[in-house]
């Protein structure tokens, strides 16, 4: 009897152990799989599970991201498990249950990794040329990321020569990485050495930023000789993207180029014996640039005059002139016209020791540059700031809304001293301020104030007795050497001061055309119509004070034989 109880107890125990094995995912007799688990990457994929079964079976998954095909069968079957891409950063798990007639045959564990936070560039480095046309000076970086990120640039020098554009990253699939492209524009390399920049891509939750190394090839070495000048001119020509050939032909010597004049041994102003054959004058016109004067200008060591005229769509551009021009120690004449310049370089006054003429007409200056003073430029004879109009308006009350970058050279003589400073520049022989937005009355002056002198007997001795009235009346000596004064087509108003009405050179200035007429139908910021209220109708008043002038300027219609 005891033996029967022991056998019965052993049988019950064995059955319990067998049931526990099924619960613990043990192999059920008559049903086998070639794998007990599936491990998937975040992007998902397809996996094959081979099944051997003597029973009809059915497979069930409780999650939508796992699909089984076929989902039932018998005998030898290849079951395809499709796992969808995850949308989260954390891993996830589930089980695929195989059952028959309510009996669980087996459970296969499925584990899928989550997407780690990542910023991945499809290239670790990028190499660019030293120079190219503006249309070709850019490249793109392809980035795959599942976090918003910023891009910062690190340079191996002080020059910031990359411009990183905005990028759009559409994270519409949770943590699943998406592709984007970053446009990077670059400046040309003026130095004969390779330069390197690093773009760092960083985002929230990223411990180490992704870095893309940008290497730019070295520029050709420009030597301090005639061949160096030739290379510099060609490089400047290419950087400006001149659409007129300006007479440059690389198959001919520089002496045949229309845009340059070279120093000759017989020139009286030859700065040094080694200047012979080097570029003396450079004149380039009709080009399309968004940048300042090419840095290669500094290699034209003996340049005496420089003229750059005619940039495409000038009024739309906001260009800084750049510091390199300040290295030209022999420069006497500078013309940067219709270029799009909005400011002068910080060290522009370094040109003051030699500069005699400065023409900045048809640019986008908003103010009269503070650097332009007789103290900084004691040798300057001619100054042209005409036509600095970015917008075209006749009512200055609309100035703020006319253009977000400013309407051009706009100054009010009631509030600013800029015009007064120019009129006190005794050495100037030409001053041109036509067609700007200068408003307010013309400044008046008194002898003995602000360093202003009256005309004296010394002036009479120099100019003749035509100046007797100016001396007797103590007329202020304003722009005494100016052969040209152009202030027409501005927004000036009020009373013409005596220093102008009776200026000894007034009739040389053709005042009825180049001084008196202001903007047609012009209205200043106060809403007043512009124009002078005492504009002369004839020069008779003038001849009464300067009778000897009549013979020089009055038209004589009598025929003589």
ROBALUM-363340 format. One record per residue (C-alpha): residue in one letter; residue number from 1; x, y, z. Coordinates in pm, 1 decimal, padded with zeros to 6 digits. Layout:
BEGIN
   rest    nr       east      north         up
      a   NUM          X          Y          Z
...
***
This chain:
BEGIN
   rest    nr       east      north         up
      x     1    00000.0    00000.0    00000.0
      x     2    00278.8    00239.2    00078.1
      x     3    00451.8    00148.4   -00247.6
      x     4    00137.2    00239.6   -00446.3
      x     5    00119.7    00579.1   -00272.8
      x     6    00484.4    00650.9   -00351.1
      x     7    00434.6    00566.9   -00719.9
      x     8    00122.0    00784.4   -00737.0
      x     9    00299.9    01076.6   -00571.8
      x    10    00593.3    01045.0   -00811.7
      x    11    00357.8    01049.3   -01110.6
      x    12    00183.2    01362.5   -00988.2
      x    13    00519.9    01531.0   -00930.9
      x    14    00638.5    01441.0   -01282.0
      x    15    00322.3    01581.7   -01437.1
      x    16    00368.2    01903.3   -01240.2
      x    17    00725.8    01938.5   -01359.8
      x    18    00617.7    01881.9   -01720.6
      x    19    00347.7    02151.4   -01696.9
      x    20    00603.2    02386.9   -01540.7
      x    21    00834.4    02330.7   -01839.3
      x    22    00558.9    02438.2   -02078.8
      x    23    00503.0    02745.3   -01866.1
      x    24    00876.0    02815.8   -01882.1
      x    25    00874.2    02807.1   -02266.6
      x    26    01028.1    02459.9   -02282.1
      x    27    01014.3    02270.0   -02607.5
      x    28    00679.7    02099.9   -02651.4
      x    29    00703.0    01752.4   -02802.6
      x    30    00598.9    01768.0   -03167.5
      x    31    00669.4    02146.3   -03202.3
      x    32    01012.2    02298.1   -03261.8
      x    33    01149.9    02640.5   -03371.6
      x    34    01504.9    02710.4   -03482.1
      x    35    01530.2    03015.8   -03253.9
      x    36    01398.9    03105.2   -02911.3
      x    37    01431.9    03483.5   -02959.0
      x    38    01457.0    03759.9   -03218.9
      x    39    01666.1    04073.1   -03171.9
      x    40    01595.6    04361.9   -03412.6
      x    41    01766.5    04690.8   -03491.1
      x    42    01568.4    05015.8   -03451.9
      x    43    01493.0    05027.0   -03823.8
      x    44    01326.3    04685.0   -03802.0
      x    45    01334.6    04427.1   -04082.5
      x    46    01236.3    04072.9   -04177.0
      x    47    01338.7    03757.9   -03990.5
      x    48    01284.6    03391.6   -04083.5
      x    49    01168.3    03146.8   -03819.5
      x    50    01170.3    02777.7   -03920.0
      x    51    00900.9    02565.4   -03755.8
      x    52    00860.2    02187.7   -03735.8
      x    53    00523.9    02078.2   -03593.6
      x    54    00307.5    01768.3   -03596.7
      x    55    00012.3    01977.5   -03483.7
      x    56   -00190.6    02257.4   -03626.1
      x    57   -00060.3    02581.5   -03474.4
      x    58   -00147.9    02948.1   -03467.7
      x    59    00084.5    03246.0   -03398.8
      x    60   -00034.7    03555.4   -03212.1
      x    61    00134.1    03892.7   -03143.0
      x    62   -00029.2    04150.6   -02916.3
      x    63    00153.1    04452.8   -03069.0
      x    64    00100.6    04617.6   -03408.6
      x    65    00470.9    04648.8   -03482.8
      x    66    00520.0    04272.0   -03524.0
      x    67    00360.1    04090.7   -03818.9
      x    68    00373.7    03713.2   -03878.7
      x    69    00327.2    03538.4   -04211.3
      x    70    00192.8    03276.4   -04226.2
      x    71    00019.2    03302.9   -03892.2
      x    72   -00075.9    02932.4   -03879.7
      x    73    00039.1    02602.3   -04022.8
      x    74    00150.5    02242.1   -03974.9
      x    75    00456.4    02044.7   -04065.1
      x    76    00769.1    02224.2   -04193.4
      x    77    00699.9    02598.4   -04232.0
      x    78    00919.4    02905.9   -04285.0
      x    79    00750.6    03182.7   -04093.8
      x    80    00842.3    03545.1   -04187.1
      x    81    00846.9    03784.3   -03892.8
      x    82    00825.5    04152.5   -04004.3
      x    83    00924.0    04411.9   -03745.6
      x    84    00839.8    04775.5   -03809.8
      x    85    01079.6    05061.5   -03743.5
      x    86    01054.6    05199.7   -03393.8
      x    87    00960.5    05561.2   -03320.7
      x    88    01112.4    05584.2   -02973.9
      x    89    01456.4    05611.3   -02815.5
      x    90    01409.8    05325.7   -02567.7
      x    91    01409.5    04954.5   -02651.8
      x    92    01083.6    04755.7   -02658.9
      x    93    00994.3    04387.0   -02615.8
      x    94    00707.7    04148.8   -02682.1
      x    95    00641.7    03775.3   -02729.2
      x    96    00507.6    03576.5   -03022.4
      x    97    00287.5    03297.7   -02884.0
      x    98    00245.8    02972.0   -03074.7
      x    99   -00054.2    02768.1   -02958.6
      x   100   -00263.1    02471.8   -03058.8
      x   101   -00618.2    02403.4   -02938.3
      x   102   -00568.3    02648.2   -02653.4
      x   103   -00239.0    02491.4   -02553.1
      x   104    00065.9    02720.6   -02556.0
      x   105    00331.3    02544.7   -02756.0
      x   106    00602.6    02805.2   -02731.8
      x   107    00675.1    03177.8   -02684.0
      x   108    00945.9    03347.9   -02891.8
      x   109    01081.5    03668.7   -02735.1
      x   110    01117.7    03975.2   -02962.6
      x   111    01344.8    04260.5   -02856.6
      x   112    01393.8    04577.7   -03061.7
      x   113    01653.9    04841.8   -02985.2
      x   114    01546.2    05205.9   -02966.8
      x   115    01702.6    05484.2   -03173.2
      x   116    01982.6    05646.3   -02981.2
      x   117    01991.4    06025.6   -03008.7
      x   118    02223.4    06090.0   -03298.1
      x   119    02353.3    06342.5   -03551.2
      x   120    02536.2    06171.7   -03834.2
      x   121    02705.4    06346.1   -04126.4
      x   122    02741.4    06137.9   -04439.5
      x   123    03095.1    06272.0   -04481.6
      x   124    03352.6    06351.0   -04218.7
      x   125    03546.9    06602.2   -04429.3
      x   126    03506.0    06816.7   -04736.3
      x   127    03768.1    06978.9   -04960.6
      x   128    03705.4    07294.1   -05162.6
      x   129    03904.6    07494.6   -05413.9
      x   130    04085.3    07817.7   -05335.9
      x   131    03862.7    08017.2   -05570.9
      x   132    03561.0    07986.9   -05798.2
      x   133    03283.3    08199.7   -05941.7
      x   134    03028.9    08315.8   -05684.6
      x   135    02762.2    08082.9   -05826.8
      x   136    02988.2    07785.9   -05757.0
      x   137    03114.2    07885.3   -05412.8
      x   138    02895.6    07652.6   -05207.0
      x   139    02852.5    07290.3   -05110.9
      x   140    02606.6    07082.0   -04912.5
      x   141    02645.8    06856.2   -04612.0
      x   142    02402.4    06565.7   -04586.1
      x   143    02298.9    06494.4   -04228.1
      x   144    02087.9    06217.6   -04076.7
      x   145    01950.9    06307.2   -03731.8
      x   146    01666.7    06246.2   -03489.8
      x   147    01722.6    06561.3   -03282.9
      x   148    01713.7    06929.9   -03365.1
      x   149    02068.7    07059.6   -03395.8
      x   150    02272.9    07376.4   -03433.6
      x   151    02583.2    07431.3   -03645.0
      x   152    02880.9    07635.0   -03523.9
      x   153    03204.2    07699.5   -03709.1
      x   154    03557.1    07689.3   -03569.9
      x   155    03839.9    07841.5   -03776.1
      x   156    04215.9    07807.2   -03770.4
      x   157    04246.6    08186.1   -03820.0
      x   158    04054.8    08504.5   -03744.0
      x   159    03887.4    08511.2   -04084.3
      x   160    03534.5    08370.1   -04090.3
      x   161    03512.4    08233.6   -04443.0
      x   162    03208.9    08004.9   -04423.5
      x   163    02842.8    08101.6   -04417.8
      x   164    02616.4    07823.0   -04293.5
      x   165    02262.6    07837.8   -04425.2
      x   166    01947.0    07745.0   -04240.1
      x   167    01834.4    07383.5   -04246.1
      x   168    01497.8    07217.3   -04200.2
      x   169    01469.8    06888.6   -04011.7
      x   170    01123.6    06734.6   -04022.2
      x   171    01097.2    06494.4   -03727.6
      x   172    00760.0    06354.1   -03828.0
      x   173    00839.2    05993.8   -03726.2
      x   174    00929.7    06028.8   -03362.4
      x   175    01284.6    05911.7   -03292.4
      x   176    01335.1    05776.1   -03641.3
      x   177    01622.7    05977.2   -03797.5
      x   178    01546.4    06194.1   -04098.3
      x   179    01772.5    06334.8   -04366.7
      x   180    01842.4    06702.1   -04424.6
      x   181    02092.0    06910.3   -04621.4
      x   182    02290.4    07209.3   -04500.5
      x   183    02406.7    07461.5   -04759.6
      x   184    02744.6    07617.2   -04685.4
      x   185    02877.3    07914.0   -04882.3
      x   186    03249.3    07993.1   -04879.0
      x   187    03480.8    08282.1   -04950.3
      x   188    03784.9    08255.7   -05169.5
      x   189    04120.2    08195.5   -05004.3
      x   190    04355.2    08492.1   -05055.8
      x   191    04649.1    08326.5   -04879.7
      x   192    04905.8    08085.8   -05030.0
      x   193    04836.6    07830.0   -04756.9
      x   194    04566.3    07575.6   -04687.4
      x   195    04311.3    07676.6   -04430.4
      x   196    04084.7    07459.9   -04220.0
      x   197    03748.7    07506.1   -04054.4
      x   198    03543.2    07267.9   -03843.8
      x   199    03165.3    07260.5   -03843.1
      x   200    03029.0    07130.5   -03513.2
      x   201    02677.0    06986.3   -03514.3
      x   202    02532.2    06969.6   -03163.1
      x   203    02189.0    06901.3   -03019.2
      x   204    02008.3    06828.8   -02692.3
      x   205    02106.5    06495.8   -02541.5
      x   206    02415.6    06459.7   -02762.3
      x   207    02728.6    06428.0   -02550.6
      x   208    02984.0    06485.4   -02827.2
      x   209    02904.3    06704.1   -03129.3
      x   210    02948.7    06566.3   -03478.4
      x   211    03233.5    06744.2   -03655.3
      x   212    03285.0    06795.2   -04027.6
      x   213    03630.4    06919.8   -04129.1
      x   214    03641.4    07165.7   -04421.0
      x   215    03975.0    07206.5   -04597.3
      x   216    04033.7    07482.8   -04848.9
      x   217    04321.7    07466.9   -05091.3
      x   218    04588.4    07736.7   -05088.5
      x   219    04573.3    08030.1   -05327.9
      x   220    04854.4    08070.9   -05579.8
      x   221    05157.8    08249.0   -05438.2
      x   222    05159.5    08612.0   -05555.9
      x   223    05515.9    08737.4   -05551.6
      x   224    05636.4    09094.8   -05514.2
      x   225    05724.5    09146.7   -05879.2
      x   226    05574.7    09217.2   -06220.2
      x   227    05449.7    08859.3   -06260.0
      x   228    05284.0    08889.3   -05919.8
      x   229    05103.7    09203.8   -06033.6
      x   230    04979.5    09022.1   -06342.9
      x   231    04845.0    08732.7   -06135.2
      x   232    04684.5    08975.3   -05887.9
      x   233    04499.9    09163.8   -06164.7
      x   234    04372.2    08840.8   -06322.4
      x   235    04256.2    08715.3   -05981.2
      x   236    04078.0    09044.0   -05904.4
      x   237    03914.6    09028.9   -06246.2
      x   238    03790.3    08674.1   -06179.9
      x   239    03670.5    08747.1   -05826.9
      x   240    03469.8    09047.8   -05942.0
      x   241    03317.7    08828.2   -06213.6
      x   242    03364.6    09100.7   -06471.7
      x   243    03133.3    09050.9   -06768.2
      x   244    03340.6    09282.4   -06983.6
      x   245    03689.6    09156.8   -07067.1
      x   246    03840.0    09500.9   -06982.9
      x   247    04110.5    09426.8   -07239.1
      x   248    04267.5    09144.8   -07035.5
      x   249    04429.9    08866.5   -07235.0
      x   250    04648.8    08614.1   -07056.3
      x   251    04823.4    08541.1   -07384.7
      x   252    04957.9    08897.3   -07402.1
      x   253    05173.4    09106.2   -07172.3
      x   254    05020.5    09349.6   -06924.3
      x   255    05135.0    09645.7   -07127.7
      x   256    04869.3    09550.1   -07384.5
      x   257    04582.3    09529.1   -07134.7
      x   258    04333.7    09815.7   -07161.3
      x   259    04255.3    09815.4   -06790.4
      x   260    04608.8    09882.4   -06664.6
      x   261    04882.0    10138.1   -06703.4
      x   262    05233.6    10050.3   -06596.9
      x   263    05506.6    10258.7   -06442.5
      x   264    05779.1    10367.8   -06681.9
      x   265    06135.4    10462.8   -06601.7
      x   266    06075.4    10817.2   -06731.0
      x   267    05779.2    10890.0   -06501.2
      x   268    05854.4    11182.4   -06271.1
      x   269    05640.7    11036.8   -05993.1
      x   270    05810.8    10694.2   -06006.2
      x   271    05796.6    10579.2   -05640.8
      x   272    06102.6    10350.8   -05661.9
      x   273    06332.1    10209.0   -05933.7
      x   274    06184.4    09859.8   -05883.4
      x   275    05836.9    10000.6   -05965.0
      x   276    05919.0    10009.4   -06336.4
      x   277    05689.0    09769.2   -06520.3
      x   278    05456.7    09734.5   -06219.8
      x   279    05089.1    09836.0   -06223.9
      x   280    05035.0    10207.9   -06180.0
      x   281    04662.6    10236.8   -06265.4
      x   282    04388.1    09974.1   -06260.3
      x   283    04044.2    10042.7   -06410.2
      x   284    03782.3    09763.7   -06408.2
      x   285    03416.1    09810.1   -06492.1
      x   286    03091.9    09615.5   -06525.3
      x   287    03100.0    09323.5   -06287.6
      x   288    02881.2    09124.2   -06048.5
      x   289    03002.2    09079.5   -05692.6
      x   290    02848.1    09056.5   -05346.0
      x   291    03183.0    09107.9   -05173.7
      x   292    03424.8    09388.5   -05100.2
      x   293    03729.9    09476.0   -05302.7
      x   294    03921.9    09151.1   -05363.2
      x   295    04203.7    09108.8   -05113.7
      x   296    04458.8    09066.5   -05392.9
      x   297    04445.4    09444.6   -05437.3
      x   298    04709.3    09468.2   -05162.2
      x   299    04965.2    09297.4   -05386.3
      x   300    04953.1    09588.2   -05634.7
      x   301    05217.6    09754.8   -05424.4
      x   302    05278.6    10060.7   -05641.7
      x   303    04919.1    10131.4   -05742.1
      x   304    04855.6    10505.1   -05784.9
      x   305    04494.4    10508.2   -05905.9
      x   306    04218.0    10249.8   -05873.1
      x   307    03878.4    10263.4   -06040.5
      x   308    03608.4    09999.1   -05990.8
      x   309    03277.2    10096.2   -06146.4
      x   310    02947.6    09930.8   -06229.0
      x   311    02826.8    09646.5   -06007.5
      x   312    02509.1    09467.6   -06115.9
      x   313    02196.9    09564.3   -05914.3
      x   314    02393.7    09811.6   -05705.1
      x   315    02096.4    09936.6   -05504.8
      x   316    02024.5    09586.2   -05371.7
      x   317    02367.8    09528.4   -05224.8
      x   318    02525.5    09604.1   -04888.2
      x   319    02901.1    09562.3   -04925.4
      x   320    03181.9    09639.3   -04681.8
      x   321    03485.5    09777.3   -04860.4
      x   322    03745.3    09575.9   -04665.0
      x   323    04076.2    09667.8   -04502.2
      x   324    04318.6    09549.3   -04772.7
      x   325    04293.1    09870.3   -04971.9
      x   326    04441.6    10057.8   -04675.9
      x   327    04781.0    09893.5   -04746.4
      x   328    04831.3    10089.5   -05071.2
      x   329    05084.8    10348.9   -04962.4
      x   330    05113.5    10522.4   -05303.3
      x   331    04741.4    10551.5   -05382.9
      x   332    04643.2    10900.0   -05499.0
      x   333    04314.0    10840.8   -05677.9
      x   334    04036.3    10608.7   -05562.9
      x   335    03707.2    10555.5   -05743.3
      x   336    03469.0    10292.7   -05605.3
      x   337    03145.1    10387.5   -05778.8
      x   338    02813.6    10208.7   -05830.6
      x   339    02954.9    09920.2   -05627.2
      x   340    02707.7    09883.8   -05339.8
      x   341    02939.8    10007.6   -05064.7
      x   342    02766.8    10085.0   -04731.3
      x   343    03072.3    10176.2   -04520.7
      x   344    03442.4    10248.1   -04533.8
      x   345    03702.5    10029.6   -04360.4
      x   346    03809.3    10105.8   -04005.6
      x   347    04163.2    10202.0   -04111.5
      x   348    04064.4    10404.8   -04416.3
      x   349    04244.3    10711.4   -04279.3
      x   350    04576.3    10534.2   -04350.3
      x   351    04530.1    10648.7   -04710.7
      x   352    04530.4    11010.9   -04597.7
      x   353    04901.9    11062.7   -04654.6
      x   354    04865.7    11024.6   -05031.8
      x   355    04499.7    11031.9   -05140.1
      x   356    04406.9    11330.9   -05357.8
      x   357    04079.0    11225.8   -05518.9
      x   358    03798.9    11010.5   -05373.4
      x   359    03490.9    10916.1   -05574.2
      x   360    03221.8    10713.7   -05394.9
      x   361    02926.2    10809.4   -05610.9
      x   362    02623.4    10584.1   -05666.0
      x   363    02683.1    10360.5   -05365.1
      x   364    02457.6    10284.4   -05067.6
      x   365    02609.5    10499.4   -04793.5
      x   366    02349.3    10603.1   -04535.9
      x   367    02562.0    10878.5   -04382.4
      x   368    02859.9    11094.1   -04467.6
      x   369    03147.3    10879.9   -04332.0
      x   370    03297.6    11028.1   -04015.6
      x   371    03650.3    10942.2   -04130.3
      x   372    03628.9    11203.3   -04406.8
      x   373    03788.8    11504.9   -04242.3
      x   374    04058.0    11750.5   -04351.5
      x   375    04271.4    11628.0   -04062.2
      x   376    04265.4    11269.7   -04191.2
      x   377    04304.8    11361.8   -04558.3
      x   378    04512.3    11680.3   -04579.7
      x   379    04595.3    11628.1   -04950.3
      x   380    04243.9    11550.4   -05073.1
      x   381    04134.0    11784.6   -05351.8
      x   382    03823.3    11615.5   -05490.8
      x   383    03542.8    11440.1   -05301.5
      x   384    03239.3    11290.5   -05477.0
      x   385    02953.9    11146.4   -05267.5
      x   386    02678.2    11196.7   -05524.9
      x   387    02383.8    10966.4   -05594.5
      x   388    02395.0    10754.4   -05280.6
      x   389    02029.2    10663.0   -05317.0
      x   390    01918.1    10307.8   -05246.9
      x   391    01550.8    10398.3   -05283.8
      x   392    01372.1    10650.3   -05500.2
      x   393    01126.9    10865.5   -05305.3
      x   394    01024.3    11229.8   -05314.0
      x   395    00860.5    11243.8   -04969.6
      x   396    01100.6    11189.7   -04679.1
      x   397    00810.6    11118.2   -04445.0
      x   398    00806.5    10775.9   -04611.4
      x   399    01176.9    10713.5   -04554.9
      x   400    01142.0    10453.2   -04279.8
      x   401    00909.5    10233.9   -04483.1
      x   402    01080.3    10281.8   -04819.2
      x   403    01367.1    10039.5   -04759.9
      x   404    01461.3    09834.0   -04454.9
      x   405    01832.2    09896.2   -04523.5
      x   406    01790.0    10272.4   -04544.8
      x   407    01710.8    10499.2   -04838.0
      x   408    02067.8    10617.4   -04890.0
      x   409    02269.2    10916.9   -04777.3
      x   410    02013.7    11087.1   -04553.3
      x   411    02122.9    11361.4   -04316.5
      x   412    01947.2    11657.1   -04159.9
      x   413    02158.0    11970.2   -04127.9
      x   414    01952.8    12081.2   -03825.1
      x   415    02060.0    11772.3   -03633.3
      x   416    02395.9    11663.0   -03774.7
      x   417    02725.3    11840.6   -03840.0
      x   418    02838.8    11622.3   -04131.0
      x   419    02768.2    11872.5   -04409.1
      x   420    02911.1    12158.5   -04203.5
      x   421    03235.5    11960.7   -04168.2
      x   422    03270.1    11921.3   -04543.2
      x   423    03199.5    12288.4   -04615.1
      x   424    03481.8    12386.4   -04378.4
      x   425    03732.2    12179.0   -04579.9
      x   426    03945.2    12459.8   -04724.0
      x   427    04171.2    12244.4   -04943.2
      x   428    03887.2    12089.6   -05144.0
      x   429    03874.1    12195.9   -05506.2
      x   430    03573.3    11979.9   -05593.2
      x   431    03284.9    11878.5   -05368.0
      x   432    02993.6    11684.5   -05516.2
      x   433    02691.5    11589.9   -05305.5
      x   434    02418.6    11590.6   -05571.6
      x   435    02116.8    11358.6   -05568.1
      x   436    02119.8    11245.5   -05208.0
      x   437    01869.7    11290.3   -04925.4
      x   438    02031.9    11586.1   -04748.6
      x   439    01761.9    11801.0   -04588.6
      x   440    01747.7    12119.6   -04385.4
      x   441    01902.9    12463.2   -04442.8
      x   442    02253.9    12520.2   -04570.4
      x   443    02482.2    12594.3   -04274.2
      x   444    02577.8    12957.2   -04221.8
      x   445    02918.1    13067.9   -04090.5
      x   446    03071.2    13370.7   -03925.6
      x   447    03428.3    13483.5   -03957.4
      x   448    03616.4    13429.9   -03634.6
      x   449    03411.2    13126.2   -03530.8
      x   450    03495.3    12757.4   -03584.3
      x   451    03828.5    12860.7   -03732.2
      x   452    03656.2    13042.3   -04019.5
      x   453    03854.7    13335.3   -04163.3
      x   454    03728.4    13628.5   -04363.5
      x   455    03871.7    13720.3   -04701.7
      x   456    04172.1    13948.3   -04666.0
      x   457    04398.0    14171.1   -04874.4
      x   458    04616.4    13865.4   -04934.1
      x   459    04328.8    13708.9   -05125.8
      x   460    04290.8    14024.0   -05330.5
      x   461    04662.0    14015.9   -05414.9
      x   462    04625.8    13655.7   -05526.4
      x   463    04297.1    13679.5   -05713.9
      x   464    04285.3    14043.6   -05817.6
      x   465    04053.7    14324.9   -05715.3
      x   466    03746.2    14118.9   -05802.3
      x   467    03741.8    14029.2   -05432.0
      x   468    03737.4    14381.8   -05291.5
      x   469    03373.1    14363.3   -05181.9
      x   470    03429.3    14025.9   -05009.3
      x   471    03716.7    14178.4   -04811.0
      x   472    03529.5    14494.8   -04721.2
      x   473    03220.4    14306.2   -04602.8
      x   474    03414.1    14043.6   -04402.7
      x   475    03263.8    13756.1   -04606.5
      x   476    03342.0    13414.5   -04447.7
      x   477    03604.3    13222.3   -04643.2
      x   478    03414.2    12892.8   -04712.1
      x   479    03549.7    12643.5   -04969.0
      x   480    03780.1    12914.3   -05099.8
      x   481    03953.2    12682.0   -05346.6
      x   482    03646.5    12500.2   -05475.2
      x   483    03620.4    12518.7   -05851.6
      x   484    03322.6    12280.4   -05833.7
      x   485    03035.4    12263.2   -05585.3
      x   486    02738.2    12041.3   -05664.6
      x   487    02459.0    12015.3   -05407.2
      x   488    02156.3    12004.0   -05637.8
      x   489    01870.2    11750.4   -05628.3
      x   490    01875.3    11710.6   -05251.4
      x   491    01604.9    11817.0   -05004.4
      x   492    01767.3    12140.7   -04887.0
      x   493    01547.9    12435.2   -04795.2
      x   494    01546.3    12771.3   -04617.0
      x   495    01761.5    13073.0   -04690.3
      x   496    02075.4    13070.7   -04901.5
      x   497    02354.6    13213.2   -04680.8
      x   498    02572.5    13504.0   -04791.4
      x   499    02888.3    13295.5   -04805.9
      x   500    02729.0    13108.3   -05098.6
      x   501    02530.9    13391.2   -05263.9
      x   502    02844.3    13607.7   -05281.9
      x   503    03108.3    13335.9   -05309.4
      x   504    03387.0    13456.9   -05541.9
      x   505    03356.3    13131.5   -05740.1
      x   506    02976.7    13110.0   -05740.6
      x   507    02932.0    13160.9   -06114.7
      x   508    03195.2    12895.0   -06187.9
      x   509    02965.6    12647.8   -06010.3
      x   510    02677.6    12708.2   -06257.0
      x   511    02445.8    12753.3   -05956.2
      x   512    02119.1    12768.9   -06151.8
      x   513    02180.2    12402.3   -06245.6
      x   514    02416.2    12248.5   -05990.1
      x   515    02336.6    12435.7   -05666.3
      x   516    01988.0    12583.6   -05645.1
      x   517    01752.6    12315.0   -05790.5
      x   518    01641.1    12062.0   -05531.2
      x   519    01427.4    11745.9   -05557.8
      x   520    01132.6    11816.1   -05784.6
      x   521    00811.6    11810.5   -05578.6
      x   522    01026.4    11707.6   -05284.2
      x   523    00885.9    11704.6   -04930.1
      x   524    01108.7    11687.6   -04621.6
      x   525    01045.2    11494.5   -04298.5
      x   526    00848.0    11789.2   -04159.6
      x   527    00612.2    11780.0   -04455.4
      x   528    00746.0    12104.4   -04606.0
      x   529    00816.5    12150.4   -04972.9
      x   530    01191.1    12173.1   -05033.7
      x   531    01378.0    12450.6   -05212.8
      x   532    01542.2    12782.8   -05122.4
      x   533    01323.1    13083.8   -05050.5
      x   534    01572.4    13343.0   -05178.1
      x   535    01698.0    13178.2   -05495.8
      x   536    01826.8    13453.5   -05730.9
      x   537    01644.1    13508.3   -06056.7
      x   538    01946.4    13671.3   -06222.1
      x   539    02314.9    13735.1   -06145.7
      x   540    02266.2    14114.4   -06146.4
      x   541    02291.9    14137.6   -05765.3
      x   542    02625.1    13954.9   -05791.6
      x   543    02771.3    14184.8   -06055.4
      x   544    02685.2    14483.7   -05837.3
      x   545    02923.4    14350.0   -05572.4
      x   546    03180.9    14214.2   -05817.0
      x   547    03164.6    14439.9   -06123.9
      x   548    03480.0    14291.2   -06274.5
      x   549    03305.6    13954.0   -06289.7
      x   550    03052.9    14081.9   -06541.1
      x   551    03298.5    14069.2   -06827.4
      x   552    03391.6    13712.4   -06748.2
      x   553    03046.3    13561.5   -06707.1
      x   554    02785.3    13787.1   -06871.0
      x   555    02688.4    13671.3   -07219.2
      x   556    02769.0    13936.5   -07482.9
      x   557    02541.7    13905.0   -07786.9
      x   558    02690.5    14198.2   -07976.6
      x   559    02868.1    14097.6   -08294.2
      x   560    03209.9    14250.8   -08348.8
      x   561    03399.7    14261.7   -08673.3
***
